[in-house]
Amino acid sequence: MRNILRRRRHEIFLIEGHTDAVGSNRSNQILSEQRARSLARVLNSEFGIPWRAMETVGYGEEFLLVPVPYEEWRNRRVTLRRVTDIVRR
């Protein structure tokens, strides 16, 4: 990310938080948002990625990687995408 931002200062990255299907929809939504913000904080404080380059979103249990109604570690994840071209059109 730092290398990309050095070359193109106005790049935007989307950090997406996800959860598994255990728990209520509301608690999973909150957890996924916290998960995304947590990565943004680490990227900012530990790696110097500017806040202006990051957007966060939590999807809760909406987009399960493994579509099962029980605990599945692969569904508890954060994804990072470069979205500049999508956002700026």
BELPEHU-V236296 format. One record per helix or strand of 2 or more residues. SS is the DSSP state (h for helix, s for strand). FROM is the first residue (numbers start at 1). TO is the last residue. If there is no record, write none. Layout:
# BELPEHU-V236296
SS:FROM:TO + SS:FROM:TO
This chain:
# BELPEHU-V236296
h:2:7 + s:13:17 + h:25:47 + h:51:53 + s:54:58 + h:73:75 + s:78:82 + h:84:87
